[in-house]
Amino acid sequence: MQSNSITIIDAEGLTEAAEVSVGDRPYAVALALADTRAFVTNQYDESVSVIDTDSLLVLQTIEVGEYPEGISALPDDRYLYVANWFSNSVSLIDATSNTVIDSIDVEDGSRAYGNSIMHVKHQTD
């Protein structure tokens, strides 16, 4: 069933613990900042929802490129890459300020699924 929400699962009991409404057609999730925030790509909204993992409230919605799919946190746990399929770009998000700090052009039709985004060194400061 498709919905504009994500379901939080209790890993021990394998039961639904909560449901959080996000943007249109959520696709992938990444955790950052010591797992205190979840970042969800919303394909049809060209956005990423930022969720506080304690309160399960949406803190902010970040505009990214067209049809965002895969998302992955860098090893520093502060920055995230978002692959934007239709705009042929990758957005670099600063998880502390919830802003896009860079957009990287990629080849036509590039896509990313789950954790397939490779961790690369990027000049962020």
N, C-alpha and C positions, 0 to 999 in steps of 0.2 A: 504494500500500500504506500502511495506517495503522499507526503504531507510537507508542510513548510515548518517542520520541527525536527529536533533530534531527540532520541530517546537515550536516557542514561540508564545503564544496566548495572545492577548490583552483581559484581563478579563472583561473590561467594554463593549467593542464592540463585544466581542466574535468573533474576526477576527484574521487571521494570521498576526503577526507583523514582524516575521523574521524566517529564517531557518538557522541552524548552522550545518555544517558538522562535524561529529565526527568519531569514529572508526566503525568497522564492527559489525553490529547488535546491536545498542544501546538498552538498556533494561529498566534501571531505573535511576532516577535523585534524588539527594539530594542537599540541599543548606547548605552552611557553611559560617563562618566568616561574620556574620551580613548580610547574603544573598548577599555578594559581589562575591561569586563564586558558580558555579553549577558544580557538579561532576556527570558524566554520565558513567554508566557501559557499556562496549562494550563486549558482549558475545563472539564473534568469534575472537577478538583480544587479549583476556586475559589482558584487560587494562581498565583504567578509564580516561576519558577526563576531563580536568579542564578548565572551561569556565569562563571568566570575565563577570559578568552579566551586566556591563555598556557598554562595547565595543562589547560584544558578540563574542570575539575572543577566540580561544582555546589557552590557555597559556602553557599547558603541557599535556603530556600523561604519565600516571603512570602504570607500569607493575604490575599486581596482579596475583592471581591464575587463574586456568583454568575455563572458563565459568562463569565469574562473573555475578551475578543476582542482588539481593537486596542490597541496600546501605542506610545507615542511619547515620545522624550526632548525636553525643552525645550531651547531654544538654549543655556542655561547648562551643559548636559551633566551636570547634577547631579540634576535632578528628572525623573520620568517620569509620564505620565498613562496609566491603564489603564481602558478602557471595559468595564464589567461589564453585559452585556446583560440578564440575568434579574433582577438586583437594582436596575436603573435607577439606576446610580451610576457615578461616575468616581473611581477611587482615585488619589491623588497620592503617589508613592513618592519618598523621599529615597534616592538611589543611594549615598550615602556611609555611611549607617547601615542600609540595607536595611529600612526601616520605612515603613509607611503613615502619613503625617502629616496627611492630610485625606481626607474622602470627600465628594463633591459629588453631590447628587441631580440627576437629569436626568429628562426625560419618559419615559413608559412605552414600552418597546420600542425605545429608542435603541440603535443599533449603530454600530460603527466597524470599518473594514477597513484594515489596513496603516498607511500614513502619512496617513490621512484625519483624524486627530485634529489639530485646529487649535491652533497655538501661541498661547496667550493669557497675558496677564500675571496672575500669581497671587502673592498675598502669602505668601512662604515664610519670611521671617525676622521 
